Amino acid sequence: MTKQQLNQLATTCFHEKWSNRTQLKIIRVARTIADLAGTETISDKAIEEAVMWKKEATRTQQPNST
């Protein structure tokens, strides 16, 4: 990952109040996405997709307020 990608991810995690452990999990998911795409480096798109999956997981784990 580039320094810019790491900084952007850190900023996103800060705003979402995600831990460093979550940040590492997002990097692992992004690496998997990049592997499946057949690329050697983690693209911005792979990071965005990993963040999207984390947001979706967070959303589905929250109790309904009905």
All heavy atoms as TSV, in Angstrom:
chain	resi	resn	atom	element	x	y	z
A	1	MET	N	N	0.837	-1.184	0.000
A	1	MET	CA	C	0.000	0.000	0.000
A	1	MET	C	C	0.876	1.238	0.000
A	1	MET	O	O	1.941	1.242	0.610
A	1	MET	CB	C	-0.906	0.010	1.225
A	1	MET	CG	C	-1.980	-1.052	1.210
A	1	MET	SD	S	-3.106	-0.957	2.623
A	1	MET	CE	C	-3.922	0.575	2.329
A	2	THR	N	N	0.391	2.264	-0.652
A	2	THR	CA	C	1.135	3.516	-0.676
A	2	THR	C	C	0.881	4.288	0.611
A	2	THR	O	O	-0.081	4.019	1.340
A	2	THR	CB	C	0.721	4.385	-1.876
A	2	THR	OG1	O	-0.648	4.784	-1.694
A	2	THR	CG2	C	0.877	3.644	-3.195
A	3	LYS	N	N	1.735	5.253	0.853
A	3	LYS	CA	C	1.578	6.092	2.039
A	3	LYS	C	C	0.256	6.855	1.980
A	3	LYS	O	O	-0.438	6.998	2.989
A	3	LYS	CB	C	2.758	7.064	2.132
A	3	LYS	CG	C	2.891	7.742	3.450
A	3	LYS	CD	C	4.202	8.493	3.548
A	3	LYS	CE	C	4.444	8.886	4.980
A	3	LYS	NZ	N	5.772	9.432	5.192
A	4	GLN	N	N	-0.118	7.311	0.795
A	4	GLN	CA	C	-1.383	8.039	0.611
A	4	GLN	C	C	-2.577	7.128	0.932
A	4	GLN	O	O	-3.523	7.560	1.591
A	4	GLN	CB	C	-1.493	8.568	-0.811
A	4	GLN	CG	C	-2.772	9.345	-1.073
A	4	GLN	CD	C	-2.879	9.810	-2.511
A	4	GLN	OE1	O	-2.033	9.503	-3.337
A	4	GLN	NE2	N	-3.928	10.549	-2.805
A	5	GLN	N	N	-2.522	5.876	0.482
A	5	GLN	CA	C	-3.604	4.939	0.773
A	5	GLN	C	C	-3.712	4.678	2.270
A	5	GLN	O	O	-4.812	4.632	2.825
A	5	GLN	CB	C	-3.383	3.618	0.027
A	5	GLN	CG	C	-3.608	3.700	-1.460
A	5	GLN	CD	C	-3.192	2.435	-2.176
A	5	GLN	OE1	O	-2.216	1.780	-1.795
A	5	GLN	NE2	N	-3.931	2.092	-3.215
A	6	LEU	N	N	-2.583	4.498	2.932
A	6	LEU	CA	C	-2.587	4.270	4.377
A	6	LEU	C	C	-3.153	5.471	5.130
A	6	LEU	O	O	-3.930	5.313	6.078
A	6	LEU	CB	C	-1.177	3.955	4.868
A	6	LEU	CG	C	-0.627	2.587	4.483
A	6	LEU	CD1	C	0.852	2.486	4.854
A	6	LEU	CD2	C	-1.422	1.479	5.138
A	7	ASN	N	N	-2.772	6.670	4.700
A	7	ASN	CA	C	-3.293	7.879	5.334
A	7	ASN	C	C	-4.800	8.003	5.136
A	7	ASN	O	O	-5.533	8.365	6.064
A	7	ASN	CB	C	-2.585	9.123	4.810
A	7	ASN	CG	C	-1.166	9.242	5.315
A	7	ASN	OD1	O	-0.814	8.688	6.352
A	7	ASN	ND2	N	-0.329	9.953	4.569
A	8	GLN	N	N	-5.271	7.711	3.928
A	8	GLN	CA	C	-6.702	7.795	3.641
A	8	GLN	C	C	-7.473	6.773	4.471
A	8	GLN	O	O	-8.523	7.078	5.031
A	8	GLN	CB	C	-6.971	7.577	2.145
A	8	GLN	CG	C	-8.437	7.687	1.767
A	8	GLN	CD	C	-9.015	9.057	2.054
A	8	GLN	OE1	O	-8.357	10.078	1.858
A	8	GLN	NE2	N	-10.243	9.092	2.529
A	9	LEU	N	N	-6.943	5.574	4.565
A	9	LEU	CA	C	-7.590	4.532	5.365
A	9	LEU	C	C	-7.610	4.922	6.841
A	9	LEU	O	O	-8.625	4.741	7.524
A	9	LEU	CB	C	-6.886	3.191	5.176
A	9	LEU	CG	C	-7.482	2.014	5.935
A	9	LEU	CD1	C	-8.952	1.805	5.588
A	9	LEU	CD2	C	-6.685	0.755	5.661
A	10	ALA	N	N	-6.526	5.470	7.335
A	10	ALA	CA	C	-6.469	5.909	8.734
A	10	ALA	C	C	-7.507	6.995	8.998
A	10	ALA	O	O	-8.184	6.983	10.032
A	10	ALA	CB	C	-5.069	6.412	9.074
A	11	THR	N	N	-7.656	7.912	8.065
A	11	THR	CA	C	-8.653	8.980	8.196
A	11	THR	C	C	-10.061	8.396	8.210
A	11	THR	O	O	-10.891	8.775	9.040
A	11	THR	CB	C	-8.511	9.997	7.043
A	11	THR	OG1	O	-7.196	10.554	7.091
A	11	THR	CG2	C	-9.539	11.101	7.156
A	12	THR	N	N	-10.319	7.456	7.313
A	12	THR	CA	C	-11.632	6.813	7.259
A	12	THR	C	C	-11.926	6.088	8.563
A	12	THR	O	O	-13.023	6.217	9.123
A	12	THR	CB	C	-11.706	5.825	6.073
A	12	THR	OG1	O	-11.492	6.538	4.859
A	12	THR	CG2	C	-13.050	5.122	6.024
A	13	CYS	N	N	-10.958	5.339	9.065
A	13	CYS	CA	C	-11.136	4.602	10.312
A	13	CYS	C	C	-11.361	5.542	11.492
A	13	CYS	O	O	-12.167	5.257	12.380
A	13	CYS	CB	C	-9.947	3.684	10.580
A	13	CYS	SG	S	-9.886	2.276	9.461
A	14	PHE	N	N	-10.689	6.677	11.488
A	14	PHE	CA	C	-10.871	7.663	12.547
A	14	PHE	C	C	-12.297	8.196	12.533
A	14	PHE	O	O	-12.958	8.266	13.571
A	14	PHE	CB	C	-9.861	8.808	12.397
A	14	PHE	CG	C	-10.032	9.890	13.420
A	14	PHE	CD1	C	-9.545	9.719	14.710
A	14	PHE	CD2	C	-10.668	11.075	13.105
A	14	PHE	CE1	C	-9.695	10.718	15.664
A	14	PHE	CE2	C	-10.821	12.079	14.045
A	14	PHE	CZ	C	-10.339	11.899	15.327
A	15	HIS	N	N	-12.787	8.559	11.340
A	15	HIS	CA	C	-14.140	9.119	11.221
A	15	HIS	C	C	-15.220	8.083	11.553
A	15	HIS	O	O	-16.265	8.441	12.103
A	15	HIS	CB	C	-14.373	9.680	9.826
A	15	HIS	CG	C	-13.632	10.957	9.569
A	15	HIS	ND1	N	-13.842	12.107	10.297
A	15	HIS	CD2	C	-12.663	11.261	8.682
A	15	HIS	CE1	C	-13.041	13.061	9.867
A	15	HIS	NE2	N	-12.300	12.575	8.883
A	16	GLU	N	N	-14.969	6.839	11.229
A	16	GLU	CA	C	-15.940	5.778	11.504
A	16	GLU	C	C	-15.796	5.219	12.929
A	16	GLU	O	O	-16.575	4.367	13.332
A	16	GLU	CB	C	-15.773	4.631	10.498
A	16	GLU	CG	C	-16.082	5.006	9.069
A	16	GLU	CD	C	-17.551	5.288	8.822
A	16	GLU	OE1	O	-18.414	4.745	9.554
A	16	GLU	OE2	O	-17.848	6.054	7.887
A	17	LYS	N	N	-14.764	5.704	13.651
A	17	LYS	CA	C	-14.467	5.236	15.017
A	17	LYS	C	C	-14.141	3.742	15.034
A	17	LYS	O	O	-14.584	2.996	15.910
A	17	LYS	CB	C	-15.617	5.570	15.963
A	17	LYS	CG	C	-15.820	7.058	16.136
A	17	LYS	CD	C	-16.942	7.351	17.099
A	17	LYS	CE	C	-17.043	8.804	17.408
A	17	LYS	NZ	N	-17.693	9.620	16.451
A	18	TRP	N	N	-13.366	3.318	14.036
A	18	TRP	CA	C	-12.912	1.930	13.945
A	18	TRP	C	C	-11.530	1.822	14.567
A	18	TRP	O	O	-10.713	2.726	14.487
A	18	TRP	CB	C	-12.854	1.467	12.494
A	18	TRP	CG	C	-14.196	1.318	11.834
A	18	TRP	CD1	C	-15.394	1.107	12.450
A	18	TRP	CD2	C	-14.471	1.380	10.441
A	18	TRP	NE1	N	-16.388	1.023	11.515
A	18	TRP	CE2	C	-15.858	1.183	10.276
A	18	TRP	CE3	C	-13.683	1.561	9.314
A	18	TRP	CZ2	C	-16.465	1.167	9.025
A	18	TRP	CZ3	C	-14.288	1.554	8.067
A	18	TRP	CH2	C	-15.665	1.353	7.935
A	19	SER	N	N	-11.244	0.686	15.145
A	19	SER	CA	C	-9.974	0.454	15.833
A	19	SER	C	C	-8.852	0.150	14.838
A	19	SER	O	O	-9.093	-0.082	13.650
A	19	SER	CB	C	-10.118	-0.723	16.797
A	19	SER	OG	O	-10.325	-1.915	16.056
A	20	ASN	N	N	-7.627	0.118	15.365
A	20	ASN	CA	C	-6.482	-0.269	14.539
A	20	ASN	C	C	-6.619	-1.711	14.074
A	20	ASN	O	O	-6.194	-2.062	12.979
A	20	ASN	CB	C	-5.178	-0.099	15.323
A	20	ASN	CG	C	-4.825	1.350	15.512
A	20	ASN	OD1	O	-5.294	2.213	14.792
A	20	ASN	ND2	N	-3.999	1.616	16.507
A	21	ARG	N	N	-7.211	-2.530	14.918
A	21	ARG	CA	C	-7.441	-3.929	14.538
A	21	ARG	C	C	-8.368	-4.009	13.321
A	21	ARG	O	O	-8.136	-4.802	12.417
A	21	ARG	CB	C	-8.046	-4.664	15.730
A	21	ARG	CG	C	-8.168	-6.129	15.552
A	21	ARG	CD	C	-8.656	-6.755	16.844
A	21	ARG	NE	N	-8.685	-8.188	16.704
A	21	ARG	CZ	C	-9.040	-9.004	17.655
A	21	ARG	NH1	N	-9.390	-8.524	18.836
A	21	ARG	NH2	N	-9.056	-10.297	17.457
A	22	THR	N	N	-9.401	-3.195	13.310
A	22	THR	CA	C	-10.308	-3.147	12.166
A	22	THR	C	C	-9.581	-2.652	10.930
A	22	THR	O	O	-9.794	-3.160	9.820
A	22	THR	CB	C	-11.523	-2.245	12.482
A	22	THR	OG1	O	-12.233	-2.808	13.589
A	22	THR	CG2	C	-12.437	-2.110	11.288
A	23	GLN	N	N	-8.706	-1.682	11.112
A	23	GLN	CA	C	-7.926	-1.168	9.985
A	23	GLN	C	C	-7.085	-2.292	9.373
A	23	GLN	O	O	-7.030	-2.418	8.146
A	23	GLN	CB	C	-7.032	-0.025	10.466
A	23	GLN	CG	C	-6.296	0.677	9.352
A	23	GLN	CD	C	-5.557	1.913	9.867
A	23	GLN	OE1	O	-5.761	2.372	10.981
A	23	GLN	NE2	N	-4.690	2.447	9.044
A	24	LEU	N	N	-6.477	-3.116	10.191
A	24	LEU	CA	C	-5.688	-4.241	9.679
A	24	LEU	C	C	-6.568	-5.253	8.949
A	24	LEU	O	O	-6.173	-5.801	7.915
A	24	LEU	CB	C	-4.940	-4.930	10.815
A	24	LEU	CG	C	-3.786	-4.135	11.414
A	24	LEU	CD1	C	-3.217	-4.853	12.629
A	24	LEU	CD2	C	-2.706	-3.902	10.380
A	25	LYS	N	N	-7.762	-5.485	9.464
A	25	LYS	CA	C	-8.688	-6.395	8.785
A	25	LYS	C	C	-9.084	-5.847	7.411
A	25	LYS	O	O	-9.191	-6.606	6.443
A	25	LYS	CB	C	-9.935	-6.616	9.641
A	25	LYS	CG	C	-9.679	-7.458	10.864
A	25	LYS	CD	C	-10.934	-7.620	11.687
A	25	LYS	CE	C	-10.669	-8.406	12.945
A	25	LYS	NZ	N	-11.900	-8.603	13.729
A	26	ILE	N	N	-9.295	-4.555	7.320
A	26	ILE	CA	C	-9.646	-3.936	6.038
A	26	ILE	C	C	-8.491	-4.104	5.055
A	26	ILE	O	O	-8.710	-4.399	3.871
A	26	ILE	CB	C	-10.026	-2.456	6.230
A	26	ILE	CG1	C	-11.367	-2.357	6.975
A	26	ILE	CG2	C	-10.100	-1.720	4.903
A	26	ILE	CD1	C	-11.734	-0.960	7.418
A	27	ILE	N	N	-7.267	-3.939	5.531
A	27	ILE	CA	C	-6.101	-4.125	4.657
A	27	ILE	C	C	-6.042	-5.567	4.163
A	27	ILE	O	O	-5.774	-5.808	2.978
A	27	ILE	CB	C	-4.796	-3.723	5.384
A	27	ILE	CG1	C	-4.785	-2.210	5.625
A	27	ILE	CG2	C	-3.572	-4.156	4.593
A	27	ILE	CD1	C	-3.670	-1.732	6.547
A	28	ARG	N	N	-6.311	-6.515	5.041
A	28	ARG	CA	C	-6.304	-7.927	4.626
A	28	ARG	C	C	-7.373	-8.210	3.582
A	28	ARG	O	O	-7.134	-8.927	2.609
A	28	ARG	CB	C	-6.505	-8.837	5.835
A	28	ARG	CG	C	-5.284	-8.950	6.685
A	28	ARG	CD	C	-5.454	-10.055	7.731
A	28	ARG	NE	N	-4.658	-9.709	8.879
A	28	ARG	CZ	C	-5.119	-9.497	10.105
A	28	ARG	NH1	N	-6.388	-9.651	10.361
A	28	ARG	NH2	N	-4.313	-9.180	11.075
A	29	VAL	N	N	-8.558	-7.662	3.782
A	29	VAL	CA	C	-9.638	-7.854	2.807
A	29	VAL	C	C	-9.272	-7.193	1.483
A	29	VAL	O	O	-9.477	-7.772	0.408
A	29	VAL	CB	C	-10.981	-7.316	3.349
A	29	VAL	CG1	C	-12.054	-7.308	2.272
A	29	VAL	CG2	C	-11.437	-8.135	4.542
A	30	ALA	N	N	-8.694	-6.009	1.537
A	30	ALA	CA	C	-8.273	-5.316	0.311
A	30	ALA	C	C	-7.201	-6.118	-0.423
A	30	ALA	O	O	-7.195	-6.199	-1.654
A	30	ALA	CB	C	-7.759	-3.913	0.641
A	31	ARG	N	N	-6.285	-6.738	0.332
A	31	ARG	CA	C	-5.253	-7.583	-0.288
A	31	ARG	C	C	-5.890	-8.786	-0.975
A	31	ARG	O	O	-5.495	-9.171	-2.074
A	31	ARG	CB	C	-4.269	-8.056	0.796
A	31	ARG	CG	C	-3.186	-9.008	0.346
A	31	ARG	CD	C	-2.171	-8.330	-0.549
A	31	ARG	NE	N	-2.480	-8.646	-1.929
A	31	ARG	CZ	C	-1.997	-8.034	-2.984
A	31	ARG	NH1	N	-1.162	-7.024	-2.858
A	31	ARG	NH2	N	-2.336	-8.372	-4.195
A	32	THR	N	N	-6.899	-9.367	-0.352
A	32	THR	CA	C	-7.613	-10.490	-0.953
A	32	THR	C	C	-8.330	-10.060	-2.224
A	32	THR	O	O	-8.297	-10.762	-3.240
A	32	THR	CB	C	-8.618	-11.090	0.054
A	32	THR	OG1	O	-7.895	-11.527	1.208
A	32	THR	CG2	C	-9.385	-12.247	-0.555
A	33	ILE	N	N	-8.969	-8.914	-2.183
A	33	ILE	CA	C	-9.661	-8.391	-3.366
A	33	ILE	C	C	-8.663	-8.167	-4.496
A	33	ILE	O	O	-8.920	-8.518	-5.652
A	33	ILE	CB	C	-10.424	-7.085	-3.020
A	33	ILE	CG1	C	-11.579	-7.399	-2.069
A	33	ILE	CG2	C	-10.918	-6.381	-4.277
A	33	ILE	CD1	C	-12.206	-6.184	-1.415
A	34	ALA	N	N	-7.505	-7.603	-4.165
A	34	ALA	CA	C	-6.470	-7.384	-5.183
A	34	ALA	C	C	-5.960	-8.710	-5.744
A	34	ALA	O	O	-5.743	-8.841	-6.952
A	34	ALA	CB	C	-5.316	-6.578	-4.587
A	35	ASP	N	N	-5.789	-9.711	-4.876
A	35	ASP	CA	C	-5.358	-11.039	-5.338
A	35	ASP	C	C	-6.375	-11.635	-6.299
A	35	ASP	O	O	-6.011	-12.196	-7.335
A	35	ASP	CB	C	-5.151	-11.985	-4.157
A	35	ASP	CG	C	-3.897	-11.676	-3.359
A	35	ASP	OD1	O	-3.017	-10.959	-3.878
A	35	ASP	OD2	O	-3.806	-12.154	-2.216
A	36	LEU	N	N	-7.647	-11.532	-5.960
A	36	LEU	CA	C	-8.694	-12.066	-6.826
A	36	LEU	C	C	-8.765	-11.333	-8.164
A	36	LEU	O	O	-9.127	-11.919	-9.185
A	36	LEU	CB	C	-10.051	-12.012	-6.122
A	36	LEU	CG	C	-10.202	-12.972	-4.932
A	36	LEU	CD1	C	-11.498	-12.689	-4.180
A	36	LEU	CD2	C	-10.155	-14.416	-5.396
A	37	ALA	N	N	-8.390	-10.047	-8.139
A	37	ALA	CA	C	-8.367	-9.266	-9.369
A	37	ALA	C	C	-7.101	-9.542	-10.179
A	37	ALA	O	O	-6.981	-9.101	-11.322
A	37	ALA	CB	C	-8.471	-7.779	-9.049
A	38	GLY	N	N	-6.143	-10.244	-9.574
A	38	GLY	CA	C	-4.910	-10.584	-10.266
A	38	GLY	C	C	-3.890	-9.468	-10.311
A	38	GLY	O	O	-3.034	-9.440	-11.188
A	39	THR	N	N	-3.952	-8.562	-9.339
A	39	THR	CA	C	-2.988	-7.462	-9.295
A	39	THR	C	C	-1.993	-7.678	-8.163
A	39	THR	O	O	-2.323	-8.296	-7.149
A	39	THR	CB	C	-3.690	-6.095	-9.106
A	39	THR	OG1	O	-4.400	-6.103	-7.876
A	39	THR	CG2	C	-4.656	-5.820	-10.247
A	40	GLU	N	N	-0.780	-7.174	-8.348
A	40	GLU	CA	C	0.251	-7.321	-7.326
A	40	GLU	C	C	0.149	-6.272	-6.235
A	40	GLU	O	O	0.610	-6.485	-5.121
A	40	GLU	CB	C	1.639	-7.263	-7.969
A	40	GLU	CG	C	1.942	-8.481	-8.814
A	40	GLU	CD	C	3.397	-8.525	-9.235
A	40	GLU	OE1	O	4.242	-7.925	-8.539
A	40	GLU	OE2	O	3.671	-9.150	-10.263
A	41	THR	N	N	-0.425	-5.125	-6.559
A	41	THR	CA	C	-0.556	-4.055	-5.568
A	41	THR	C	C	-2.025	-3.868	-5.212
A	41	THR	O	O	-2.920	-4.236	-5.965
A	41	THR	CB	C	-0.001	-2.718	-6.112
A	41	THR	OG1	O	-0.729	-2.369	-7.291
A	41	THR	CG2	C	1.476	-2.827	-6.422
A	42	ILE	N	N	-2.246	-3.293	-4.053
A	42	ILE	CA	C	-3.605	-3.011	-3.598
A	42	ILE	C	C	-4.037	-1.687	-4.225
A	42	ILE	O	O	-3.396	-0.652	-4.001
A	42	ILE	CB	C	-3.673	-2.931	-2.068
A	42	ILE	CG1	C	-3.257	-4.260	-1.445
A	42	ILE	CG2	C	-5.070	-2.537	-1.610
A	42	ILE	CD1	C	-3.173	-4.245	0.065
A	43	SER	N	N	-5.101	-1.734	-4.995
A	43	SER	CA	C	-5.584	-0.526	-5.662
A	43	SER	C	C	-6.504	0.264	-4.733
A	43	SER	O	O	-7.003	-0.256	-3.724
A	43	SER	CB	C	-6.345	-0.896	-6.935
A	43	SER	OG	O	-7.538	-1.588	-6.599
A	44	ASP	N	N	-6.729	1.522	-5.095
A	44	ASP	CA	C	-7.672	2.350	-4.344
A	44	ASP	C	C	-9.062	1.712	-4.379
A	44	ASP	O	O	-9.785	1.732	-3.388
A	44	ASP	CB	C	-7.736	3.761	-4.928
A	44	ASP	CG	C	-6.451	4.539	-4.716
A	44	ASP	OD1	O	-5.648	4.151	-3.835
A	44	ASP	OD2	O	-6.248	5.538	-5.428
A	45	LYS	N	N	-9.403	1.125	-5.516
A	45	LYS	CA	C	-10.709	0.484	-5.674
A	45	LYS	C	C	-10.856	-0.693	-4.710
A	45	LYS	O	O	-11.916	-0.892	-4.124
A	45	LYS	CB	C	-10.885	0.017	-7.118
A	45	LYS	CG	C	-12.229	-0.564	-7.406
A	45	LYS	CD	C	-12.373	-0.934	-8.862
A	45	LYS	CE	C	-13.737	-1.566	-9.125
A	45	LYS	NZ	N	-13.904	-1.968	-10.514
A	46	ALA	N	N	-9.788	-1.471	-4.515
A	46	ALA	CA	C	-9.827	-2.606	-3.590
A	46	ALA	C	C	-10.028	-2.123	-2.156
A	46	ALA	O	O	-10.789	-2.729	-1.384
A	46	ALA	CB	C	-8.550	-3.423	-3.696
A	47	ILE	N	N	-9.389	-1.029	-1.799
A	47	ILE	CA	C	-9.554	-0.469	-0.455
A	47	ILE	C	C	-10.978	0.033	-0.270
A	47	ILE	O	O	-11.615	-0.222	0.755
A	47	ILE	CB	C	-8.534	0.659	-0.197
A	47	ILE	CG1	C	-7.121	0.091	-0.224
A	47	ILE	CG2	C	-8.818	1.348	1.136
A	47	ILE	CD1	C	-6.035	1.138	-0.250
A	48	GLU	N	N	-11.495	0.733	-1.275
A	48	GLU	CA	C	-12.866	1.233	-1.199
A	48	GLU	C	C	-13.860	0.092	-1.050
A	48	GLU	O	O	-14.812	0.185	-0.275
A	48	GLU	CB	C	-13.202	2.052	-2.449
A	48	GLU	CG	C	-12.479	3.366	-2.530
A	48	GLU	CD	C	-12.654	4.056	-3.879
A	48	GLU	OE1	O	-13.554	3.641	-4.666
A	48	GLU	OE2	O	-11.914	5.008	-4.152
A	49	GLU	N	N	-13.636	-0.999	-1.776
A	49	GLU	CA	C	-14.531	-2.144	-1.675
A	49	GLU	C	C	-14.444	-2.788	-0.287
A	49	GLU	O	O	-15.467	-3.160	0.292
A	49	GLU	CB	C	-14.215	-3.177	-2.752
A	49	GLU	CG	C	-15.210	-4.311	-2.800
A	49	GLU	CD	C	-14.994	-5.263	-3.950
A	49	GLU	OE1	O	-14.227	-4.944	-4.888
A	49	GLU	OE2	O	-15.595	-6.351	-3.904
A	50	ALA	N	N	-13.245	-2.893	0.253
A	50	ALA	CA	C	-13.076	-3.462	1.586
A	50	ALA	C	C	-13.776	-2.601	2.640
A	50	ALA	O	O	-14.427	-3.124	3.550
A	50	ALA	CB	C	-11.591	-3.616	1.912
A	51	VAL	N	N	-13.656	-1.287	2.510
A	51	VAL	CA	C	-14.337	-0.369	3.433
A	51	VAL	C	C	-15.852	-0.524	3.291
A	51	VAL	O	O	-16.584	-0.554	4.287
A	51	VAL	CB	C	-13.889	1.090	3.199
A	51	VAL	CG1	C	-14.785	2.069	3.936
A	51	VAL	CG2	C	-12.438	1.280	3.627
A	52	MET	N	N	-16.320	-0.665	2.059
A	52	MET	CA	C	-17.747	-0.844	1.819
A	52	MET	C	C	-18.255	-2.116	2.504
A	52	MET	O	O	-19.302	-2.122	3.142
A	52	MET	CB	C	-18.020	-0.903	0.312
A	52	MET	CG	C	-19.478	-1.019	-0.082
A	52	MET	SD	S	-20.167	-2.684	-0.291
A	52	MET	CE	C	-19.001	-3.531	-1.285
A	53	TRP	N	N	-17.488	-3.208	2.399
A	53	TRP	CA	C	-17.869	-4.456	3.047
A	53	TRP	C	C	-17.903	-4.289	4.559
A	53	TRP	O	O	-18.782	-4.839	5.233
A	53	TRP	CB	C	-16.922	-5.590	2.659
A	53	TRP	CG	C	-17.212	-6.151	1.310
A	53	TRP	CD1	C	-16.459	-6.021	0.185
A	53	TRP	CD2	C	-18.355	-6.937	0.926
A	53	TRP	NE1	N	-17.065	-6.662	-0.874
A	53	TRP	CE2	C	-18.228	-7.243	-0.438
A	53	TRP	CE3	C	-19.463	-7.407	1.612
A	53	TRP	CZ2	C	-19.168	-7.989	-1.124
A	53	TRP	CZ3	C	-20.402	-8.156	0.921
A	53	TRP	CH2	C	-20.254	-8.442	-0.434
A	54	LYS	N	N	-16.958	-3.552	5.134
A	54	LYS	CA	C	-16.940	-3.315	6.573
A	54	LYS	C	C	-18.160	-2.508	7.000
A	54	LYS	O	O	-18.802	-2.819	8.002
A	54	LYS	CB	C	-15.639	-2.606	6.983
A	54	LYS	CG	C	-15.602	-2.160	8.435
A	54	LYS	CD	C	-15.817	-3.300	9.404
A	54	LYS	CE	C	-15.838	-2.793	10.838
A	54	LYS	NZ	N	-16.505	-3.706	11.736
A	55	LYS	N	N	-18.490	-1.473	6.237
A	55	LYS	CA	C	-19.663	-0.663	6.564
A	55	LYS	C	C	-20.925	-1.508	6.500
A	55	LYS	O	O	-21.810	-1.382	7.344
A	55	LYS	CB	C	-19.767	0.535	5.624
A	55	LYS	CG	C	-18.764	1.624	5.917
A	55	LYS	CD	C	-18.936	2.797	4.985
A	55	LYS	CE	C	-17.938	3.893	5.287
A	55	LYS	NZ	N	-18.098	5.048	4.380
A	56	GLU	N	N	-21.019	-2.369	5.507
A	56	GLU	CA	C	-22.182	-3.247	5.373
A	56	GLU	C	C	-22.263	-4.206	6.562
A	56	GLU	O	O	-23.344	-4.414	7.121
A	56	GLU	CB	C	-22.109	-4.027	4.062
A	56	GLU	CG	C	-23.291	-4.938	3.826
A	56	GLU	CD	C	-24.615	-4.224	3.645
A	56	GLU	OE1	O	-24.627	-3.034	3.304
A	56	GLU	OE2	O	-25.661	-4.868	3.871
A	57	ALA	N	N	-21.142	-4.773	6.959
A	57	ALA	CA	C	-21.119	-5.684	8.098
A	57	ALA	C	C	-21.529	-4.962	9.373
A	57	ALA	O	O	-22.278	-5.495	10.198
A	57	ALA	CB	C	-19.736	-6.299	8.255
A	58	THR	N	N	-21.050	-3.743	9.550
A	58	THR	CA	C	-21.398	-2.950	10.727
A	58	THR	C	C	-22.891	-2.641	10.734
A	58	THR	O	O	-23.549	-2.743	11.765
A	58	THR	CB	C	-20.579	-1.648	10.765
A	58	THR	OG1	O	-19.192	-1.972	10.788
A	58	THR	CG2	C	-20.919	-0.805	11.978
A	59	ARG	N	N	-23.405	-2.295	9.563
A	59	ARG	CA	C	-24.829	-1.950	9.453
A	59	ARG	C	C	-25.713	-3.146	9.780
A	59	ARG	O	O	-26.705	-3.016	10.482
A	59	ARG	CB	C	-25.143	-1.439	8.047
A	59	ARG	CG	C	-26.562	-0.900	7.886
A	59	ARG	CD	C	-26.877	-0.526	6.450
A	59	ARG	NE	N	-26.858	-1.658	5.546
A	59	ARG	CZ	C	-27.852	-2.558	5.426
A	59	ARG	NH1	N	-28.916	-2.460	6.175
A	59	ARG	NH2	N	-27.750	-3.557	4.571
A	60	THR	N	N	-25.354	-4.315	9.300
A	60	THR	CA	C	-26.187	-5.496	9.529
A	60	THR	C	C	-26.068	-6.037	10.946
A	60	THR	O	O	-26.947	-6.756	11.396
A	60	THR	CB	C	-25.848	-6.624	8.530
A	60	THR	OG1	O	-24.476	-6.987	8.650
A	60	THR	CG2	C	-26.151	-6.194	7.108
A	61	GLN	N	N	-25.019	-5.676	11.670
A	61	GLN	CA	C	-24.840	-6.153	13.043
A	61	GLN	C	C	-25.545	-5.270	14.063
A	61	GLN	O	O	-25.734	-5.666	15.199
A	61	GLN	CB	C	-23.369	-6.225	13.402
A	61	GLN	CG	C	-22.651	-7.350	12.671
A	61	GLN	CD	C	-21.165	-7.369	12.983
A	61	GLN	OE1	O	-20.652	-6.528	13.695
A	61	GLN	NE2	N	-20.470	-8.328	12.409
A	62	GLN	N	N	-25.954	-4.069	13.667
A	62	GLN	CA	C	-26.609	-3.167	14.598
A	62	GLN	C	C	-28.050	-3.616	14.810
A	62	GLN	O	O	-28.742	-3.992	13.857
A	62	GLN	CB	C	-26.576	-1.732	14.075
A	62	GLN	CG	C	-25.194	-1.147	14.024
A	62	GLN	CD	C	-25.171	0.250	13.428
A	62	GLN	OE1	O	-26.128	0.689	12.824
A	62	GLN	NE2	N	-24.054	0.918	13.581
A	63	PRO	N	N	-28.520	-3.575	16.047
A	63	PRO	CA	C	-29.905	-3.983	16.326
A	63	PRO	C	C	-30.893	-3.006	15.691
A	63	PRO	O	O	-30.617	-1.810	15.589
A	63	PRO	CB	C	-29.998	-3.983	17.839
A	63	PRO	CG	C	-28.893	-3.100	18.301
A	63	PRO	CD	C	-27.820	-3.162	17.242
A	64	ASN	N	N	-32.007	-3.548	15.265
A	64	ASN	CA	C	-33.054	-2.694	14.697
A	64	ASN	C	C	-33.693	-1.874	15.803
A	64	ASN	O	O	-33.904	-2.357	16.904
A	64	ASN	CB	C	-34.136	-3.541	14.022
A	64	ASN	CG	C	-33.603	-4.245	12.776
A	64	ASN	OD1	O	-32.656	-3.790	12.169
A	64	ASN	ND2	N	-34.228	-5.351	12.416
A	65	SER	N	N	-33.994	-0.650	15.489
A	65	SER	CA	C	-34.620	0.232	16.482
A	65	SER	C	C	-36.108	0.362	16.160
A	65	SER	O	O	-36.613	1.441	15.885
A	65	SER	CB	C	-33.933	1.591	16.490
A	65	SER	OG	O	-33.968	2.163	15.207
A	66	THR	N	N	-36.816	-0.768	16.201
A	66	THR	CA	C	-38.258	-0.751	15.930
A	66	THR	C	C	-39.055	-0.950	17.163
A	66	THR	O	O	-38.649	-1.322	18.183
A	66	THR	CB	C	-38.643	-1.867	14.927
A	66	THR	OG1	O	-38.204	-3.121	15.435
A	66	THR	CG2	C	-38.067	-1.577	13.571
